[in-house]
Amino acid sequence: MASEVLMPKQGNTVEACIILEWKVKEGDSVNVGDIICEAETDKSTIEVESTAEGTVLKLWYGEGDEVPVMYPIMSVGEQGEKVSKPDQLVAEKVEIKEEEQVVAKEAVSAPVVTATSAQGASPRAKNLANERGVALTNVAPSGPKGRIIERDVLKASEGKAPLSPLAKEALAAGTLQAPQWGSGIGGRILANDLLSATTESDFQEEFTTTAVRGIRKITANRMHQSLSSTAQFTINAYADAAALQRLRARFKASDEKLGLNKITINDILLYAVTKTIEQFPFMNAHFLGEEIKTYKEIHLGCAVDTPKGLLVPVVKFANRRSLKGISAEFKRLASESIEGKAKPQDLEGGTFTVTNLGALGVDTFTPVINTPEVAILGVGGISLRAVEDEEGDFVFIPHIALSLTIDHQAVDGAPAGRFLKALMDNIANVDLLLAL
């Protein structure tokens, strides 16, 4: 009896996968554990293994199809064995077919009336159109059998300025059209005001259509859910970044044996955020409607721009790691996310998120909370800002832009402001922060 190979479940949040490439074809022999296809989740690319042994009797989905997890994707059995579509697949196809029939029926029954569907125009309508400089393609017909009549042209010409005799003569050739108003006295349309008769309908609109699925679909749903289920409030500030830049320069110039050369400003910021959250544990929480769950361990989500879309890998137990440890772990997660090799568990369980757009020249912005977290920090670029020194003179000091979005259902503005102020102080004194 034939066996069904299912699209495997990938974590608790993945609902469907897209088949990227089949590694087998119908008639091939497979063993348990053989790789049969590559599939894309909303977070990474996975290899799907066969759970059955025998001959591939049927591939139920093609490359590019989106398949719900735990749905049959392949039937395996004895060579020549007959198989029928699995129940889940049959139900799905029937539902889609019925929906298509309803849409088609509605489309057929809906009348479409446009100006260009007119079945000609009456002689009086044509003469009036020429006289007033009205293009018949822009006139909605109301006469018998969709014919344009005089009153249709009158309606279309309402508000138009009069034409000069020479303009009327030029319009009679049919290659020009009149604008709403001309350059003559009182807006009179002169011959040199006439425009090319080319209209929008003469051009072929060009566009591309991209299916919203995979990572893009998941991100869209999460962002919509975040904004519709939370009371988001953003505050912006600038932190003195002089010490931050000095420390980064020292790391870059340090002995390679120390392994500090690749520590970036973003890594140092992640460390500063972690230490600041330890001072304000209420920021390390999930808002669950009827309760707020505050976490002792800090699992820091770090937004990463990948070829497949935005991913947020999580540096687990960031509060137990050194600056060097946070840097190494984030680089590992970011690299695997970009390559499509991140595991589902690497993208789950965050308690606070940081997203950095500074490298793109962005200053302040409004980051969207990764629910059910209660806050997210947006990091912008570094720029010079004028600061008054002790002698009353103004000096220019580098500052880094910070944008903190909170869920006002769980965190009030004043406590959030104190958190942001403490973060600014920690960044300004980041060299001292390393001693904690």
Beta strands, then each sheet from edge to edge (+ up, - down):
strand 1: 3-6
strand 2: 16-22
strand 3: 29-30
strand 4: 35-40
strand 5: 45-49
strand 6: 54-59
strand 7: 66-68
strand 8: 72-77
strand 9: 176-177
strand 10: 195-196
strand 11: 232-240
strand 12: 285-287
strand 13: 292-294
strand 14: 300-302
strand 15: 304-306
strand 16: 309-311
strand 17: 314-315
strand 18: 352-356
strand 19: 375-388
strand 20: 394-407
sheet 1: 1+ 8- 6+ 3-
sheet 2: 5+ 4- 2+ 7-
sheet 3: 9+ 10-
sheet 4: 11+ 20- 19+ 18+ 14+ 17-
sheet 5: 12+ 13-
sheet 6: 15+ 16-
end
